[in-house]
């Protein structure tokens, strides 16, 4: 067992008692970078449209990081 794990368990036991030793979720408490601005949404939709206005099913959806490099 890693020393860091042992110290983490000891700290949780001191703070929460036996309840603190139960399995904890590793999921982030708050989502990160999940908001898409209206400007970014508009760019994405423009990229996905064909000349005749139909959506292309094969066109990839770009992340904000990728859009930064496309501009």
Secondary structure, DSSP 8 states (H G I E B T S, - for coil): --HHHHHHHHHHHHHHGGGGGS----S-SS--S----HHHHHHHHHHHB-TTS-B-SSS----HHHHHHH-
